[in-house]
Amino acid sequence: MLTQIPSPLNYTGGKFKLLPQILPRFPKEIDTFVDLFCGGCNVGLNVKADQVIFNDISPELMQLYLTFQDAKPDELFQEIENIIDTYGLSRTNEKGYAFYNCDSSKGLGPVNKEAFLRLREACNDGNPPPDSILLFVLIVYAFNNQIRFNKSGEFNLPVGKRDFNDRMQEKLRAFLERLQDGSYTFLCQDFRSFDTSVLTEQSLVYCDPPYLITCASYNEQGGWTEADERDLLAFLDGLDQAGRKFALSNVLKSKGQTNDLLLEWSKRYRVAHLKHSYTNSNYQRKGNRKADEVLITNY
């Protein structure tokens, strides 16, 4: 069994804390695992499979993973440190919080705000995609280490409370080691364009799409509509008809709303109701702790 490692990217709705409930529900033998909406890669990176295909519609995200896959860890860390020093961002792993006249509970937001905004402007400047390492540093110093682009494709999160501390460095090293040690492929395309002919009866397509009845930041650019939902469910029906396995993460109910489309569709498959274990989603607000998180499978 693989040691479970978290992604260094705190992607909204990430499933790392739900892995103990999700992974045991996957088949024991998987030749090709497809993480169709991979986000932070928490699921695909921790599943046991001969090969894993990561897919996401964000070109910035996928280019970052390709950079990580090809990077020499020591050189990557040195480049990260150079960017931190160039922009004058904090380094509490070396200097501690006292050096910046603050503490861990208060955080480093006021200390890093000006430098962070300059870094964010550099990442958002011009039409070419931002340098991947520059973008990663921006994510590290952003609010809750999350990723959010507006409709214009600009990174728009504010400064966060943390920096490239020891814990983040350990997460990145473990992520790089796993990424460079296995058989991982990265695609950047709409799920409707995925070539299912590469799949066999021992393959598994895992989907963790934007949730139709929640208002999460990953929905901001382009959004996720009922038409998208119907297309995804039809895509999964097609897999089932072809004798291919799938698993779908979603919510049936949230904030007093019910996804009637998903609820009706799910009746033809197996539905496992999960207990919530993550709190980094925008829909996980006070008064909404009883959202019905499910894993729907056709096996």
PyMOL commands that set and color helices and strands:
alter all, ss='L'
color gray80, all
select helices_A, chain A and resi 16-25+44-46+59-70+73-87+92-95+98-100+109-124+132-141+143-145+166-181+191-193+196-198+217-219+226-241+260-266
alter helices_A, ss='H'
color red, helices_A
select strands_A, chain A and resi 32-35+51-55+184-187+204-207+245-251+253-254+257-258+270-273+293-297
alter strands_A, ss='S'
color yellow, strands_A
deselect
rebuild
show_as cartoon
